[in-house]
């Protein structure tokens, strides 16, 4: 058995891990896009895929699936195993990625989507399935377990060999934070012999649910007091839906004469709108709290004050509308790290205004516009957007509790909750400080019985 890392080792993007589970047979876990400082000059698949028999997709964020079209171009023709919800989301994500980063030629896009739809195999959570083998008989099987990160997200358990000598490898994908709205928290697997785990917040712990909701409410109330706009960069899948869920609760709980009752919430992202529909379609995956709200006749993702913007023409009209009026509004738009998408146009227009507030609710990768605004905004610095120097007069806020990633406590609990602890943990998907901090915690808790490694690019186990 060998594990080779093709991404998410020098940062938090480009997740792609290869598990060689027998001679001449291997499986890829994710095939994601590099972003920010992690970005390289080439998107082409630069590693040998001749032994790759299958791809397993943990979830549909672009840093986990964005290079799938390039995998096709390299000649990959195997199945793509993913959860039932992710199977519905994946074509939407890939179509958008192609339009934004590759081509607007609909024939090329349709050809890629046709390939994708033929390759996708939707599997139910907690159901074992065999991985294809280049030999006569499969020697490895896998199953997906709920990761609680976004709709359909999973961690992967892979058993190699036959009982009683099986070796279990667990790939965490991205683990969800505890007590998030809509989705249940991930439960630790029974065992892992080898664990490959993310470390995005390996050195930090989030605010509690009540604290972060109160922080969001307080920040927005202060922000709208001067009738300015509140800009919230958010990923189309996951973060947007969680924010809507929380905002609906704040509005529902507000007094009838409260300003919250008249505050417009604008989602300016066709992708986010499509994904919100999918969240509603997969209500069976919601947690008990969300299901109880539905049972009471509430619509946490489709409330009266919510307005969705579709076309680019409408998008430009909204920016002009907000520029010329004196009423507050909350705008949620992608991308979450401000690396592209409609949020960039809002930032270009409204960052110079003192009445603007920007609320970051998720991780901002190194080299992204979002990280630059976080860094230089508090001192009224500047950023460059569309080759223009934009002075930041807006107020900048960060609420870490809304991250869809597990914090340090969650990452530790995922391991300590196992009945049979891993003998090897490989740490990926984090900045250097986060990886080192998490590695030290694991060493303190698990002792000498577990080897802790910080994974390196294309290293092999």
C-alpha positions in Angstrom: 0.0 0.0 0.0 1.2 3.5 -0.8 -0.3 7.0 -0.5 0.9 9.7 -2.8 -0.2 13.3 -2.4 -0.8 15.5 -5.5 -2.1 18.5 -3.7 -3.4 20.2 -0.5 0.0 19.7 1.2 1.5 23.3 0.9 -1.9 24.9 1.7 -5.6 24.3 1.8 -6.4 23.9 -1.9 -5.9 21.4 -4.7 -6.9 18.3 -2.7 -5.8 15.2 -4.6 -4.5 12.0 -2.9 -3.6 8.7 -4.6 -4.0 5.4 -2.8 -2.1 2.5 -4.4 -4.0 -0.5 -2.9 -2.5 -3.3 -5.0 0.1 -3.6 -7.7 -1.0 -1.6 -10.8 -4.3 -0.5 -9.2 -4.9 2.8 -7.5 -7.8 5.2 -6.5 -7.8 9.0 -6.4 -9.5 10.7 -3.5 -10.6 14.1 -4.9 -9.1 16.1 -7.8 -9.3 19.7 -6.8 -8.2 23.1 -8.1 -5.4 25.1 -6.6 -6.3 28.7 -5.5 -4.5 31.8 -4.2 -0.8 31.3 -3.6 -1.2 27.6 -4.1 -2.0 28.2 -7.8 0.5 27.0 -10.3 0.9 27.9 -14.0 -0.6 24.7 -15.3 -3.9 22.9 -14.5 -2.9 19.8 -16.5 -2.6 16.5 -14.7 1.1 16.1 -14.3 1.2 12.7 -12.7 0.9 9.2 -14.2 -2.8 8.0 -14.1 -2.2 4.7 -15.9 -3.0 2.7 -12.7 -5.9 4.9 -11.5 -9.0 2.8 -11.7 -11.5 5.1 -9.9 -12.0 8.6 -8.4 -13.8 9.1 -5.1 -15.2 12.6 -4.5 -15.6 13.6 -0.9 -17.6 16.8 -1.6 -18.2 19.4 -4.3 -16.1 22.4 -3.3 -14.0 23.5 -6.2 -10.7 22.9 -4.4 -11.7 19.2 -4.3 -13.3 18.7 -7.8 -12.1 21.5 -10.0 -9.5 19.5 -12.0 -11.8 16.7 -13.0 -12.1 18.0 -16.6 -8.3 17.9 -16.8 -8.4 14.4 -15.5 -10.7 13.5 -18.4 -8.3 15.2 -20.8 -5.4 13.1 -19.4 -7.4 10.0 -20.3 -9.1 8.9 -17.1 -12.1 6.7 -18.0 -13.0 5.1 -14.6 -16.0 5.6 -12.4 -16.5 8.6 -10.1 -17.9 7.4 -6.8 -19.6 10.0 -4.6 -22.6 10.4 -2.3 -26.1 10.8 -3.7 -26.4 14.5 -2.9 -22.9 15.2 -4.3 -23.9 13.3 -7.5 -26.6 16.0 -8.0 -24.3 18.9 -7.2 -21.2 17.9 -9.1 -22.4 18.6 -12.7 -23.5 22.1 -11.5 -20.1 22.8 -10.0 -18.1 21.5 -13.0 -20.3 23.5 -15.5 -19.7 26.7 -13.6 -15.9 26.0 -13.2 -15.7 25.4 -17.0 -17.5 28.6 -17.8 -15.5 30.7 -15.4 -12.0 29.2 -15.9 -11.9 27.4 -19.2 -14.4 28.2 -21.9 -17.8 29.7 -22.7 -18.2 27.3 -25.7 -21.3 25.4 -24.8 -20.5 22.4 -27.1 -17.2 21.8 -25.2 -19.0 22.2 -21.9 -21.7 19.8 -22.9 -19.2 17.2 -24.0 -17.4 17.4 -20.7 -20.7 17.2 -18.7 -21.7 14.2 -20.8 -18.5 12.4 -19.9 -19.0 13.4 -16.3 -22.6 12.1 -16.1 -21.5 8.8 -17.6 -18.8 8.4 -15.0 -20.7 9.3 -11.8 -21.8 6.5 -9.6 -23.9 7.6 -6.7 -23.5 5.6 -3.5 -25.5 5.7 -0.3 -23.8 6.5 3.0 -22.5 3.6 5.1 -22.7 1.1 2.1 -19.6 -0.8 1.1 -18.6 -0.9 -2.6 -15.7 -2.6 -4.3 -13.0 -0.5 -6.1 -12.3 -1.6 -9.6 -9.1 -3.7 -10.0 -6.7 -4.1 -12.9 -6.5 -7.8 -11.7 -9.2 -10.4 -11.8 -10.6 -10.0 -8.3 -11.1 -6.7 -6.3 -8.9 -6.5 -3.2 -10.2 -3.2 -1.8 -13.6 -1.9 -0.8 -14.8 1.6 0.3 -17.7 3.3 2.0 -18.7 6.9 2.6 -19.7 8.3 5.9 -21.3 11.7 6.6 -18.7 14.5 7.2 -21.1 17.4 8.0 -19.1 19.9 6.0 -21.5 20.7 3.2 -24.5 18.9 1.6 -23.4 15.4 0.6 -19.9 15.7 2.1 -18.2 12.5 3.2 -15.2 11.0 4.7 -13.9 7.8 3.1 -13.1 4.4 4.7 -11.1 2.0 2.5 -10.4 -1.6 3.5 -7.4 -3.2 1.7 -6.9 -6.9 1.7 -9.0 -9.7 3.2 -9.9 -10.5 6.8 -8.3 -10.9 9.2 -5.4 -9.0 7.6 -7.3 -5.9 6.3 -5.8 -2.5 6.6 -8.2 0.4 6.9 -7.3 3.8 5.4 -9.5 6.8 6.3 -9.4 10.0 4.2 -11.2 12.8 6.2 -12.0 15.0 3.2 -13.2 18.2 4.9 -14.8 17.6 8.3 -17.7 19.8 9.4 -17.8 22.0 12.5 -19.9 20.8 15.4 -23.3 22.4 16.1 -23.6 23.9 12.6 -27.1 24.5 11.3 -28.7 22.2 8.7 -26.2 19.2 8.8 -25.4 16.8 11.7 -21.8 16.8 13.0 -19.5 14.0 11.8 -19.1 10.9 13.9 -15.7 9.3 14.3 -15.2 6.0 12.5 -14.8 2.8 14.5 -11.2 2.5 13.5 -8.4 3.6 11.2 -5.0 2.0 10.7 -3.9 4.9 8.6 -5.6 8.3 8.7 -5.2 11.2 6.2 -6.7 14.2 7.9 -7.3 17.9 7.0 -5.9 20.6 9.3 -7.5 23.9 8.1 -8.1 25.0 11.6 -5.6 22.8 13.3 -4.4 25.7 15.4 -7.7 27.4 16.3 -11.0 26.8 17.9 -14.3 28.4 16.8 -16.8 30.5 18.7 -19.8 28.6 20.0 -23.1 28.5 18.1 -24.9 31.0 20.4 -21.9 33.3 20.5 -21.4 33.4 16.8 -25.1 34.0 16.1 -25.1 36.9 18.6 -21.9 38.2 17.0 -23.5 38.1 13.5 -26.6 39.8 14.8 -24.6 42.6 16.6 -22.3 43.2 13.7 -25.2 43.5 11.2 -27.2 45.8 13.5 -24.3 48.1 13.9 -23.5 47.9 10.2 -27.0 48.8 8.9 -27.4 51.7 11.4 -25.8 54.0 8.9 -27.9 52.6 6.0 -24.9 51.1 4.3 -24.5 47.7 2.6 -23.2 44.6 4.3 -21.1 42.4 2.0 -20.7 38.7 2.9 -18.4 36.7 0.6 -19.6 33.1 0.9 -19.1 29.9 -0.9 -22.2 28.9 -3.0 -22.4 25.5 -1.4 -22.7 25.3 2.4 -21.8 28.7 3.8 -24.6 30.5 1.9 -27.2 28.1 3.1 -26.0 28.2 6.7 -26.1 32.0 6.7 -29.6 32.0 5.3 -30.7 29.6 8.0 -29.2 31.8 10.8 -30.6 35.0 9.3 -34.1 33.5 9.0 -33.9 32.6 12.7 -32.8 36.1 13.7 -35.7 37.7 11.6 -38.2 35.2 12.9 -37.2 36.0 16.5 -37.2 39.8 16.0 -40.0 42.0 17.3 -42.7 43.0 14.8 -41.4 46.6 14.8 -37.7 45.6 14.6 -35.7 46.9 11.6 -34.8 43.2 11.0 -38.4 42.8 9.7 -37.7 45.1 6.7 -34.0 44.3 6.1 -33.5 42.9 2.6 -31.3 39.8 2.2 -29.9 39.5 -1.3 -28.2 36.4 -2.6 -26.4 37.4 -5.8 -25.3 34.1 -7.2 -27.2 31.8 -9.6 -25.0 28.9 -8.4 -25.9 29.5 -4.8 -29.6 29.7 -5.8 -29.3 26.3 -7.6 -27.5 24.7 -4.6 -30.1 26.1 -2.2 -32.7 24.3 -4.2 -30.6 21.1 -3.9 -30.4 21.6 -0.1 -34.2 21.8 0.0 -34.4 18.7 -2.2 -32.3 16.7 0.2 -34.1 17.6 3.4 -33.6 14.1 4.6 -30.0 14.9 5.2 -30.8 17.9 7.5 -30.3 17.7 11.2 -33.2 17.4 13.7 -33.3 21.1 14.5 -33.8 22.1 10.9 -36.4 19.3 10.3 -38.4 20.7 13.3 -38.5 24.1 11.8 -39.9 22.7 8.6 -42.6 20.8 10.5 -43.7 24.1 12.0 -44.3 25.5 8.6 -41.2 27.7 8.5 -38.9 27.9 5.4 -35.4 28.6 6.6 -33.9 28.7 3.1 -36.8 30.5 1.4 -38.2 33.3 3.6 -40.1 36.5 2.5 -37.2 39.0 2.8 -34.9 36.9 0.6 -34.2 38.0 -2.9 -32.2 36.0 -5.4 -30.4 37.6 -8.4 -30.0 35.6 -11.5 -28.6 37.3 -14.6 -25.6 39.5 -15.0 -27.8 42.3 -16.1 -29.8 42.0 -12.8 -26.5 41.9 -10.9 -25.3 45.2 -12.4 -28.7 46.7 -11.8 -28.6 45.8 -8.1 -25.1 47.4 -7.7 -26.5 50.6 -9.2 -29.6 50.4 -7.2 -27.7 50.0 -3.9 -25.3 52.8 -4.9 -28.2 55.3 -5.2 -30.4 54.5 -2.2 -30.2 55.1 1.5 -31.5 51.9 2.9 -29.4 49.0 4.3 -29.2 45.6 2.7 -27.2 42.3 3.3 -25.6 40.9 0.1 -24.3 37.4 0.1 -22.3 36.6 -3.0 -19.5 34.2 -4.2 -16.7 33.5 -4.2 -15.9 32.8 -0.6 -12.3 33.9 -0.8 -13.1 36.8 -3.2 -11.0 35.1 -5.9 -13.6 35.8 -8.6 -17.4 35.9 -9.0 -19.8 38.6 -8.4 -18.6 39.6 -4.9 -15.6 41.2 -6.6 -17.8 43.8 -8.3 -19.4 44.7 -5.0 -16.1 45.0 -3.3 -14.7 47.2 -6.1 -17.7 49.5 -5.8 -18.3 49.6 -2.1 -15.0 49.1 -0.3 -14.2 52.8 -0.5 -17.5 53.7 1.3 -17.3 54.3 5.1 -20.9 53.0 5.4 -20.0 49.6 4.0 -19.2 46.6 6.2 -17.6 43.4 5.0 -18.1 40.2 7.0 -15.8 37.3 6.5 -17.4 34.1 7.7 -14.9 31.5 6.3 -11.2 30.8 5.8 -9.3 33.2 3.5 -6.4 31.4 1.7 -3.0 33.0 1.3 -2.7 35.1 -1.8 -6.5 35.6 -2.2 -8.2 39.0 -2.3 -10.1 38.0 0.8 -6.9 37.5 2.8 -5.6 40.9 1.5 -8.8 42.7 2.6 -8.6 41.1 6.0 -4.9 42.1 6.3 -5.0 45.7 5.0 -8.6 46.7 5.7 -8.4 47.5 9.4 -5.6 50.0 8.8 -7.5 51.6 5.8 -5.0 50.2 3.4 -5.8 49.3 -0.2 -6.1 46.3 -2.6 -6.0 46.0 -6.4 -9.2 44.9 -8.1 -9.5 44.7 -11.9 -6.1 46.6 -12.1 -7.5 49.5 -10.0 -6.2 50.6 -6.6 -9.1 50.4 -4.2 -8.8 52.2 -0.8 -10.5 50.3 2.0 -12.7 52.6 4.0 -15.2 49.9 4.8 -15.3 48.2 8.2 -13.9 44.7 8.1 -15.2 41.9 10.4 -14.3 38.3 10.7 -16.6 35.7 12.4 -14.6 32.5 12.6 -17.5 30.5 14.1 -19.2 30.2 10.7 -16.4 28.1 9.2 -17.7 24.9 7.7 -14.5 23.2 8.8 -13.9 21.4 12.1 -11.7 23.4 14.5 -8.8 21.9 16.5 -11.1 20.4 19.1 -13.2 18.8 16.3 -10.1 17.3 14.6 -8.9 15.9 17.9 -12.3 14.4 18.7 -12.5 12.7 15.3 -9.4 10.7 16.3 -10.0 10.2 20.0 -13.5 9.0 19.2 -12.2 6.0 17.4 -12.3 2.7 19.2 -9.1 1.5 17.4 -6.7 4.4 17.0 -4.5 4.8 13.9 -0.9 3.8 13.9 -0.1 6.5 11.3 -1.7 9.9 10.8 -0.8 12.0 7.8 -1.7 15.7 8.1 -2.8 17.6 4.9 -4.9 20.6 3.8 -3.6 23.3 6.1 -1.1 26.2 6.5 2.2 25.2 8.1 1.3 26.6 11.5 -2.0 24.8 11.6 -0.4 21.5 10.6 2.4 21.8 13.2 0.0 22.7 16.0 -2.3 19.8 15.2 0.6 17.4 14.9 1.9 18.4 18.4 -1.6 17.9 19.9 -1.9 14.4 18.4 1.6 13.5 19.7 0.6 14.7 23.2 -2.7 12.8 23.2 -1.8 9.6 21.4 1.7 9.1 22.5 4.3 6.8 20.9 1.7 4.3 19.6 0.9 6.6 16.7 3.3 8.0 14.1 2.4 11.6 13.1 3.5 12.9 9.7 3.0 16.2 7.9 2.5 15.1 4.3 4.7 16.3 1.5 3.9 16.8 -2.2 4.0 13.5 -4.0 5.6 11.6 -1.1 4.9 8.0 -0.7 4.0 5.9 2.3 
